[in-house]
Amino acid sequence: MPRSTWSNSSLSRKPRRSPMARLVTVLAVLLVVLVGGMFFLASRDDDRPVERIETVVPADRIGQ
């Protein structure tokens, strides 16, 4: 039975990527996500107004 010419053509083969290229790609994506997260957290307006809480302290407890 003859082999199919399509399966032997260069169009059906995917070029193999080296493990180093994959590692560099993963590290670049992680770096982009990390920097993006830092910018997101830095730009959030999460400051709350300060509330002053005053309590009465008896005079006999001031010296303790």
C-alpha positions as CSV (number, residue, x, y, z in Angstrom):
1,M,0.0,0.0,0.0
2,P,1.6,3.3,-1.0
3,R,2.1,6.1,1.5
4,S,0.1,9.2,1.3
5,T,2.0,12.1,-0.1
6,W,0.3,14.5,2.2
7,S,1.6,12.8,5.4
8,N,5.2,13.1,4.1
9,S,5.0,16.7,3.0
10,S,6.6,19.4,5.0
11,L,3.2,21.1,5.6
12,S,2.0,18.4,7.9
13,R,5.1,18.5,10.2
14,K,5.3,21.0,13.0
15,P,8.7,22.4,13.7
16,R,10.0,21.3,17.0
17,R,10.8,24.0,19.5
18,S,13.7,23.6,21.8
19,P,13.1,23.3,25.5
20,M,15.1,26.5,26.0
21,A,12.8,28.5,23.7
22,R,9.8,27.2,25.6
23,L,11.4,28.2,28.9
24,V,12.1,31.7,27.7
25,T,8.5,32.0,26.4
26,V,7.1,30.9,29.8
27,L,9.4,33.2,31.7
28,A,8.5,36.2,29.5
29,V,4.7,35.5,30.0
30,L,5.2,35.2,33.7
31,L,7.2,38.5,33.8
32,V,4.5,40.3,31.8
33,V,1.8,39.0,34.2
34,L,3.8,39.9,37.3
35,V,4.5,43.5,36.1
36,G,0.9,43.9,35.0
37,G,-0.3,42.8,38.4
38,M,2.1,45.2,40.1
39,F,0.8,48.1,38.0
40,F,-2.8,47.0,38.8
41,L,-2.2,46.9,42.5
42,A,-0.3,50.2,42.5
43,S,-3.1,52.0,40.7
44,R,-5.9,50.9,43.0
45,D,-7.2,53.6,45.2
46,D,-7.7,51.7,48.4
47,D,-7.1,54.4,51.0
48,R,-9.8,54.8,53.6
49,P,-10.4,57.9,55.6
50,V,-8.9,57.8,59.0
51,E,-11.4,57.7,61.9
52,R,-10.4,59.1,65.2
53,I,-11.6,56.9,68.0
54,E,-11.6,58.5,71.4
55,T,-12.2,56.6,74.6
56,V,-12.4,57.8,78.1
57,V,-9.5,56.5,80.3
58,P,-10.0,56.7,84.0
59,A,-7.3,58.7,85.8
60,D,-6.2,55.7,87.9
61,R,-5.3,53.7,84.8
62,I,-3.1,56.4,83.2
63,G,-0.1,55.6,85.3
64,Q,-0.1,51.9,84.6
